[in-house]
Amino acid sequence: MQKAVILGLLFVVAFAGLGLGKEIVVTSTADSGSGTLRWALEMVHSGDVITFDATVFPPDAPATIHLRSVLPPIGCGHLTVDASDEGVILDGSGILARGADGLFVSSDWNTIRGLQIIGFPANGIVLDEGAQQNRIGGDRGIGSGPMGQGNLLSSNGGRGIGLWGAETSFNTVEGNIIGNQCRRHKAMG
């Protein structure tokens, strides 16, 4: 009986450390304020999942978030940004800062999928500062959004996806469309 209690406590302690998170739903196409992607990125903790309200971001008629400044970096780890069932376009063409990236990841075990990231002055997505075990994209056949789990990275000033730094490794980039796809993203939203 004592063994079972000890094993049970170890099990609880082990899973408590995983940071089983909450779902944060983006409900606005605005650049800032409650319910926006910026707000969600400021609120997250390790283990959280950011999703998008399908009534605001319908998969068959993607909605655009017009950004005017750089989004907060993804630094907490174990975060998922999932638009694979919605139509979400992040448009950075309104950002004046030269080196502005779409999403900047500096932590481990994150997933970014289903987004259309266009028009940023620098790169669409950057993994840097030793970021490891991240997944950018996925199976484009999974999800009801226009990209499925893949991402579209187009018309950005730098690279679609940049992996910088010697310690940045063991990341998976899969199922993304990268390059100048102006006709394609216009047709999607």
C-alpha positions as CSV (number, residue, x, y, z in Angstrom):
1,M,0.0,0.0,0.0
2,Q,2.8,2.4,0.9
3,K,4.5,1.7,-2.5
4,A,1.2,2.6,-4.3
5,V,0.9,5.9,-2.4
6,I,4.5,6.8,-3.1
7,L,4.2,5.9,-6.8
8,G,1.0,7.9,-7.0
9,L,2.7,11.0,-5.5
10,L,5.6,10.7,-7.8
11,F,3.1,10.5,-10.8
12,V,1.4,13.6,-9.6
13,V,4.6,15.5,-9.1
14,A,5.9,14.4,-12.5
15,F,2.8,15.5,-14.4
16,A,2.6,18.8,-12.4
17,G,6.0,19.7,-13.8
18,L,4.7,19.3,-17.4
19,G,2.8,22.6,-17.1
20,L,-0.5,21.2,-18.5
21,G,-1.8,24.5,-19.9
22,K,-4.9,26.2,-20.9
23,E,-6.4,27.2,-24.2
24,I,-6.3,30.9,-25.1
25,V,-8.7,31.8,-27.9
26,V,-7.9,34.8,-30.2
27,T,-11.3,36.5,-30.8
28,S,-10.2,39.7,-32.6
29,T,-8.4,40.8,-35.7
30,A,-7.2,44.0,-34.0
31,D,-3.5,44.5,-33.5
32,S,-3.8,45.0,-29.7
33,G,-6.2,44.8,-26.8
34,S,-8.1,42.0,-25.2
35,G,-8.7,38.9,-27.4
36,T,-6.0,39.7,-29.9
37,L,-3.0,37.6,-30.8
38,R,-0.7,40.1,-29.1
39,W,-2.7,39.8,-25.9
40,A,-2.6,36.0,-26.1
41,L,1.2,36.0,-26.6
42,E,1.6,38.3,-23.5
43,M,-0.7,36.0,-21.4
44,V,0.8,32.6,-22.2
45,H,2.5,30.2,-19.9
46,S,4.4,27.0,-20.7
47,G,1.9,24.3,-21.9
48,D,-0.7,26.7,-23.2
49,V,-2.4,26.5,-26.6
50,I,-3.4,29.6,-28.6
51,T,-6.2,28.9,-31.0
52,F,-8.4,31.2,-33.1
53,D,-12.2,31.7,-33.1
54,A,-13.5,30.2,-36.3
55,T,-16.4,32.7,-36.4
56,V,-13.9,35.5,-36.6
57,F,-11.3,33.6,-38.6
58,P,-13.4,31.4,-40.9
59,P,-11.3,28.7,-42.7
60,D,-13.0,29.4,-46.1
61,A,-12.6,33.2,-45.8
62,P,-9.4,34.0,-43.9
63,A,-9.2,37.1,-41.8
64,T,-6.2,39.3,-41.6
65,I,-4.5,40.7,-38.5
66,H,-2.7,43.9,-39.7
67,L,0.2,44.4,-37.3
68,R,1.8,47.8,-36.6
69,S,4.5,46.6,-34.3
70,V,6.5,43.5,-33.5
71,L,4.7,40.7,-31.6
72,P,6.0,39.5,-28.3
73,P,8.6,36.7,-28.7
74,I,7.8,33.1,-27.9
75,G,10.0,32.5,-24.9
76,C,8.1,30.3,-22.5
77,G,8.4,26.9,-24.3
78,H,5.9,24.1,-24.7
79,L,3.5,26.6,-26.5
80,T,1.3,25.8,-29.4
81,V,-0.1,28.4,-31.8
82,D,-2.7,26.5,-33.8
83,A,-4.6,27.9,-36.7
84,S,-5.0,24.6,-38.6
85,D,-8.8,24.8,-38.4
86,E,-9.1,28.5,-39.1
87,G,-8.1,31.1,-41.7
88,V,-5.5,33.4,-40.1
89,I,-3.3,35.8,-42.0
90,L,-0.6,37.8,-40.1
91,D,0.3,40.8,-42.2
92,G,3.4,42.7,-41.1
93,S,3.4,45.2,-44.0
94,G,2.4,48.0,-41.6
95,I,5.5,47.6,-39.4
96,L,8.1,50.2,-40.0
97,A,10.9,48.6,-38.0
98,R,13.5,47.2,-40.5
99,G,14.4,44.0,-38.6
100,A,10.8,43.0,-37.6
101,D,10.1,39.3,-37.8
102,G,6.7,37.8,-37.8
103,L,7.2,35.3,-35.0
104,F,10.4,35.0,-33.0
105,V,11.0,31.8,-31.0
106,S,13.7,31.6,-28.4
107,S,12.5,28.6,-26.4
108,D,12.0,24.8,-26.8
109,W,9.1,22.4,-27.7
110,N,6.8,24.9,-29.4
111,T,4.5,24.3,-32.3
112,I,3.4,26.9,-34.9
113,R,0.9,25.7,-37.5
114,G,-1.8,26.8,-39.9
115,L,-0.8,30.5,-40.3
116,Q,-0.3,32.7,-43.3
117,I,2.6,35.0,-42.5
118,I,3.1,37.8,-45.1
119,G,4.7,41.1,-45.6
120,F,7.1,41.4,-42.6
121,P,10.1,43.6,-43.1
122,A,12.5,40.8,-42.1
123,N,11.6,37.1,-41.7
124,G,8.3,35.2,-41.3
125,I,9.4,33.0,-38.4
126,V,12.8,32.9,-36.7
127,L,14.1,30.3,-34.3
128,D,17.2,31.6,-32.4
129,E,19.0,31.7,-29.1
130,G,19.3,27.9,-28.9
131,A,15.7,27.1,-29.6
132,Q,15.3,23.3,-29.9
133,Q,12.7,20.7,-30.6
134,N,10.2,23.1,-32.2
135,R,7.8,22.1,-34.9
136,I,7.0,24.7,-37.6
137,G,4.1,23.4,-39.8
138,G,2.9,19.9,-40.2
139,D,0.6,17.9,-42.4
140,R,-1.3,20.2,-44.8
141,G,-4.0,17.5,-45.1
142,I,-4.9,17.8,-41.4
143,G,-7.2,20.6,-40.4
144,S,-10.0,22.5,-42.1
145,G,-8.0,25.8,-42.6
146,P,-6.5,26.7,-46.0
147,M,-3.0,25.6,-44.9
148,G,-4.0,22.6,-42.7
149,Q,-1.1,22.3,-40.2
150,G,1.3,23.9,-42.7
151,N,2.2,27.6,-42.8
152,L,2.4,30.0,-45.7
153,L,5.4,32.3,-45.5
154,S,5.4,34.8,-48.4
155,S,6.4,38.3,-49.4
156,N,8.6,38.8,-46.3
157,G,11.7,41.0,-46.6
158,G,14.1,38.2,-45.4
159,R,13.6,34.5,-45.2
160,G,10.4,32.6,-44.8
161,I,11.8,30.6,-41.8
162,G,15.2,31.5,-40.3
163,L,17.1,29.1,-38.0
164,W,20.0,31.1,-36.4
165,G,22.7,30.2,-33.9
166,A,24.9,27.2,-33.4
167,E,22.8,25.9,-30.5
168,T,19.5,26.2,-32.5
169,S,18.9,22.6,-33.5
170,F,16.7,19.5,-33.6
171,N,13.8,21.5,-35.0
172,T,11.2,20.2,-37.5
173,V,10.1,22.3,-40.5
174,E,7.4,20.5,-42.4
175,G,4.5,21.1,-44.8
176,N,5.0,24.8,-45.3
177,I,4.8,26.9,-48.4
178,I,7.7,29.3,-48.5
179,G,8.4,31.9,-51.1
180,N,6.7,34.6,-53.1
181,Q,3.2,33.2,-53.4
182,C,1.3,36.5,-53.9
183,R,-1.5,35.0,-56.0
184,R,-2.0,32.1,-53.6
185,H,-2.4,34.1,-50.4
186,K,-4.6,36.7,-52.1
187,A,-6.8,33.9,-53.2
188,M,-6.9,32.5,-49.7
189,G,-7.8,35.8,-48.1
